[in-house]
Amino acid sequence: MATPLQIVVCAGIVPDPLQTLEPTTLSTGPGIKNEMTLPAVLDPWAASALYEAAALAAKNPGSKLWLVSLGPKAKLQQVMMTIAQKVPFEFVPVEGPIGGFPDAHSTAQVLAETIAALPGLDRSRLLLFGGWESATRGASVTLQLVGERLGITDQFQGVDQITLNDDSSIEVLERVEGGKHQVSICAGAPAVLGWATGNLPEPRNNPQVGMANMRTIMPALQKAKPTTLAANGLSYISVALPKQQRTTRVVKDLNPDEIAAELAAWIGAE
Amino acid sequence: MEGIIVLTHADDSGASLTKSSLEAVTAGLALAAQLNAPLTIGIVAVDPELAANSLASTGARVIAVSGEAFTQPRYATDAAACEALCRVAHATIVLAPGSSRFSRVAAGVAHRLNGFIDTHITAIAAQTPGVPGPAPLGTQESASPQPSIEVTRWFYRQRIEAVLSRDSRPWFLLLDAGTHTPFAAEPAAATIEQIRVELPAIRTTVTGLRAPQQGTQTIRPDAKLLFVAGAGWTKKQPDGQTHVPEAASLILGLLNSTSASLGSSKSLVDQGGEGNAVLPFLTHLNQIGQTGATPRHAKGLSTCCHGEEPHVVGWRFIAERRAVSLDPNCGWTRGKADVVYVADAFQVIAKLNALLEAGKG
């Protein structure tokens, strides 16, 4: 039996993974050089969460899906031009700084307060989705902190699959060590689910969905509340690119036997 | 004055601490010595006695929560356990392994204690008391001459490395696996203080583990070699045909010979979702890179993979890197690998498997 769900997806925006990143020092602390001009995408694992949430909502008529995102308005608008065409959702933007260096606790506080204030949200039915790690800070703590602030004590991280059972319980597959999944049965909402890759491909662009979403996205962006994030005692001593350049030996003149012999010796060497 | 607690948990056997927990113990001992701070070790286990005995020589205070509720790694019980241990220890610095079990709860526990957390820590250094360090970025002031702790971690998926510090306490630090030597000493009888935990309502039951691979386990965290299969394995070969079954056989043959861990590029894993020919044993769990794992192995061998940046960021902690690719201008040749063999991986791996098999005999 289908159960109407209330799903909130927290998703940040990150520089396109193909872009070269160069750290720099801003008046507020470390940042990425020209980050505001770099092409941005929805955080990859959070995007998985959004697509999984939309699929769940579609299977359960009457469900409601919110997408909560913190970032500069201009970047949010740019990313929404693409994401809005993927799946239907109600966008809840919060204007704030971009990047991985602001403190996660402050980010979580803003997100939790925003979610708690969502009109019509029944927190006893809330499934809080997001990526288990962002592609910026990559700390795997923000969603957990939001959940804790909202009083949710059933939390799962590295989720690849959930199954809703007829009794409203949820079977959850979480990534654990050794390439395995831990299987849990949760009694039901409320729960926090930090998604890994999931199982769904990226949805195709649907212009009709895009038009429907954009009707609410633009007014929401105009009304987005600006916020600042406290440092909470966090300071950066240095931020630098790793020294990763290797002197590569390109071998073009060996036959497969010779290469195999070289590799076998290399693999066997201590 | 700082006080340190190292949170640890038992492994699947219940009798020993996990390797990553023992690594955290090493980090805790070193930091306590640097800061001249008292050290407490907290254990979460069904029966912590055997695990505690392995820590007797540390000289640390050992506290534990125990009981059937802690056989299962789950948020509600583990958070309650860690919270109770931290409250008893009154520590300002909380070290814990970045295991899936503690990664799930550590931030929540930090919040309950009005603390703060940083994760994926790869190094910890205590600044010498009285010696001012460099000014924090974005400030004009020199750093406080008070003793401080500086930690190193990665941002932007291993593309930027930062050293950071916090004035706020308690400060939780989750340590990446493989960054410290596991603590090892002869076991002796240890004194354990059992800590009582008020458990919340339990709504989650762990029913077990599921391995997505069929037959062969292809992810081995302790392997010395990471073998990466790229999308080229399933592309058309010089005869105009794909050879996916042969590719699967060659890859599994190499894994069997070397006990290597199997990684993959995103493009190869994604092919399954796009309905293309796939290697049946590959899933997103094998994915290395920007949206995948960043494993730690001594050596890595990439095959049929272009070595693009989003994939290679997952190789950050692979010490020696070699690649086999038909493309002499692939990403690996641009300073990302130590050696690149411009050759057909089908031929090379077939020969390599034969050599490794012969070597076994």
Interface residues (C-beta under 8 A of the other chain):
Chain A: P15 P17 L18 T20 L21 P23 T25 L26 S27 T28 G29 P30 I32 P44 W45 G100 F101 D103 A104 H105 A135 T136 R137 G138 A139 S140 V141 Q144 L145 G147 E148 R149 T153 D154 Q155 F156 Q157 G158 D160 L173 E174 R175 V176 E177 G178 G179 K180 H181 Q182 V183 S184 I185 C186 A187 G188 A196 T197 N199 L200 P201 N232 G233 L234 S235 Y236 I237 S238 V239 A240 L241 P242 Q244 Q245 R246 T247 T248 R249 V250 V251 K252 L254 P256 D257 I259 A260 A261 E262 L263 A264 W266 I267 G268
Chain B: P73 R74 Y75 A76 A79 S99 S100 R101 S103 R104 V105 A106 A107 G108 H111 R112 F116 I117 D118 T119 H120 G133 P134 P136 L137 G138 T139 A143 E150 W154 F155 Y156 R157 Q158 R159 I160 E161 A162 V163 L164 S165 R166 D167 S168 P200 R203 T204 T205 V206 T207 G208 L209 R210 A211 P212 Q213 Q217 T218 I219 R220 P221 L225 T258 D270 G273 E274 H284 L285 N286 Q287 Q290 T291 G292 K299 L301 E308 E309 P310 R316 E320 R321 R322 V324 P328 W332 T333 R334 G335 K336 A337 D338 V339 V340 Y341 V342 A343 D344 Q347 V348 I349 A350 K351 L352 A354 L355 L356 G359
